[in-house]
Amino acid sequence: MSIQCINISKKFGSFQALKSLNLSIAQGEFVAILGPSGCGKTTLLRMLAGFEQPTTGEIRMNETTVARPGFSLPPEKRRIGMVFQAFALWPHMNVSEHVRFPIRHHRETPSYIRDKEQERMASVLQMVGLSGHSTRMPHELSGGQKQRVAIARAIAAEPSLLLMDEPLSSLDAMLRMDMRREIQSIHRQTGTAIVYVTHDQGEALAMADRIVVMKDGHIEQIDSPQNIYLHPQTEFVAKFVSKANLIRGRWHHDHFAPISSDGTVQWKGDGVAAYFKENGMYPVRPDQFRLSAPGQSGIQGKVTNVQFQGKEFHYHILTEDGQCELSSPEHFRLNDQVTLTLPASEQL
Ligand code: ATP
């Protein structure tokens, strides 16, 4: 199913939760909606589901209008599946009954039930790795298994669009990583478009074909994970997604000289968005900086905090331009003087 949101906005009383949002989602695409708490992610998802009506604008699914002010196609007519953060399982139903319910609801023809239902249920349970657990009740399942049942229920009736609202946030860190892979695999097997709401940039970067970064009810940037990470277009995206340091300095054509360096340092501006050039800034991700002992030209600083993280160290460095955060395999100690540079390919 393809989806178009055209100029949609949403007001709750006098509060503007969504502001003139435009978004197109292609058939089979995996789109992550990423943003901090309260930015309007769930409101957008609830509008796609049909639980909220837009105050202005229009939503189309496969070129047909499903919502505009005063009209909203009800959720059960939209061919969508939903997965929530709280699994919302039915306590009196076992695993296979959770999967059977939406199939019966959507495809109640006796011939489908006779010929296809068992096969469909088996294939869905296999897809989510629950084949051996079909008679278990919700209270007999782990958190990860419960979430798999919720996903199985959502995909059972072959929806054209799967809406997921922070589906992994109540699972522990290890399980979250496993479930990311499983959701990717389910997406590949079903080919269903997915709109996946999260405030976790790692999840969005890892799984989505495209990421929509939202802030205060509007879209800051829509792009591939690589472009969002490597080429942020706004200060908010640079900070929220890549935790970038916004180094202040002067732009001369396409070259940047940080104010806190000795004047010999020049960085290339390829791929740096116009916003930063207009505002005398250069976004540098924590993994982009190189750290060395003082002596070469670069930004000079002092280590104010260091954390060992296995593969590398995470540093806070105080420079003339303020605090910088970076990670490096080189080991320095608290209060050491250090020099920050960019890789040679990014310097003049
Ligand atoms: P979170 O990550 O915390 O779930 P979110 O990005 O999903 O946040 P929304 O739930 O979409 O944010 O809420 C966006 C804004 O709209 C918030 O300020 C919220 O308080 C407000 N809001 C949401 N639903 C309603 C409602 N029914 N009535 C009034 N205000 C609402």
Residues whose N, C-alpha, C, O or C-beta is under 5 A from the ligand:
A	BS01	ATP	F12 A17 P36 S37 G38 C39 G40 K41 T42 T43
